């Protein structure tokens, strides 16, 4: 029998997590064994293994991951932030990992997992949660201008030619 998905259990509230962001489709929480301070996982609430199994949810997940990456960057002030798309056999639930990168840190793939106390996790989570991210809305398309009467167009052109 296949073991229950740990991410689904976190989504359902069966396993506690240090949640830093949540919306209708996604949840973001701190990794308990991070490779860098503040490493965050952004997970769709719907279970699926690969991004191409549900394009709509994956698009929403990437949008959420960008918001969370900005929150991590502003809240923890790392040198940079890296994102990794993961299809892991250990946890077959599609997700994005957000890695804060600090000065003097070895490449994340070579970094060993860190042991972090509950207090440290909560402190980091609070710093990230405290950041409010404004979402830029797409600019509205210009509404087609009303057709001007020919006479009005004539006078506008004439004034431009004189100027």
N, C-alpha and C positions, 0 to 999 in steps of 0.2 A: 504494500500500500504506500502511495506517495505521501510524504510529509506535507502538512499544511504550509502554505506560502507565508513566510514571516512578514512580508510587506502587506499582504491581505489582512493578516492578524493585527498589524499596526493600524491600518485603515479602519478596521472594525472596532478598534479600541481594546482589543483583547491583550495586546502587549503595549506597555507604556513607551512613549517616545518623547523626545524633546522637540516638539513641533515648533517650527519658526514661521510657517506660512501654510495656509489652507484656503482652497476655494472649492467650488462645486465639483471640479473634476480631478484635482490634484492635492497632494499633501507633501510638505517638505519638512524633514526632520534631520537632526544631527546624527551622524554616524557615531556609534558607541566605541568603535575602534578606528578612529580617523588616521589618515596618513598625514594630515596637517590640521592645525587648530581651527575648528569651525567647518570641517568637511561636512557637507550637507547633501542629502539624497532627496531628489524630487521624483515622486512616484505617482503614476496615475492611480486613481481609486479603483478603476476597472482593471481586472487582471488580464494581462496578455504578455507574451514573451518578447515579441519583436515589434519595432516601430511601425512596420508596414502592415501589421494586422489591423490597425485602427488609425487611419491617417488623421481623422478629425480630433481624436483624443490626443494623439501624438503632437499635433500642432498646438493644442491648448497646453500640453505639458511643456513644450519648448518655450512658449510665452511665459508660463509660470517660472520656468528655470531662469529665464533672463531677469525677471523681477527679483527672484531670490538671490541670484548672483550679484545684482546691484545692492541688495540689502546686506549681503555678506561683505562686499567691498566697502560700503559706507560704514557699516557697523564695526568691522574688525580692522580696517585699514591695512590689509596686506599689500605687498608690492604689486601683485596682480591676482587675477582669479582665472582658473582654468575650468572648462566644462568637459566632461567625458560622457559619451553615450555608451551605455553598458548593456550587453546581452550576456548575462552571467549564468553559467550552469549551476552555480551555488544557489542563486536566487533567481529562478526563471520568471521574473516579473520585470518588465521593461522599466528602466529608470535612467535618470541623468545624475551624475555625480558632480558636485561643485567643490573644487579644491582651491582654497585660499593658498597663495604662494607667498612665503615670507622671505625676507633678505637672508641670504646664506643657506637657504634650504636646498637639499639635494633634489634631483628630479623626482617627482612624485612616484613614479613607477619603482624607484629604488628605495623609497622611504618605507621603513617598517611601520606597522600599525602601532599607534600610541595607546597606552592605557590612560584613561581620563576618568576622574572621579565624577560622581553625580553633581557635586557642587560646581566643579569646573564646567561641566556640560550646561548646567542651568545658567551660569554666568555668561557663557558664550551665547546661548540661546536668547537670553534677555537682550544682549547687545544687538543681535540680528533683528529680533522682533521689534525693537524700538525704532527701527528705520522705516519710514513711510515712503513708499515708492509711488510716484505719480505715473500713471499710464498715459502716454501721449495718444490721443485719438487721431485717427486718420483725418487729414484735412478734408473738409467738405468740398465736393466737386462744385465748380461754379455752375450756377443755374444759367441756362441759356438766356441771353439777353433778349428782351423783347425787340421785335423788329420796329425800327423807327420809321416814321413816315419819310418818304423820299425828300420832301421839302426840308424837313429837319436835318437830314443827312447832308443835303446841299449846303445849308447854312453853317453846319459844324465844319465841313471841309473848307468852305470859303474862309472861315475865321482862322483855321489852321494855316492856310496858304498865305494869308495876310500877315500872320505873326511870323 
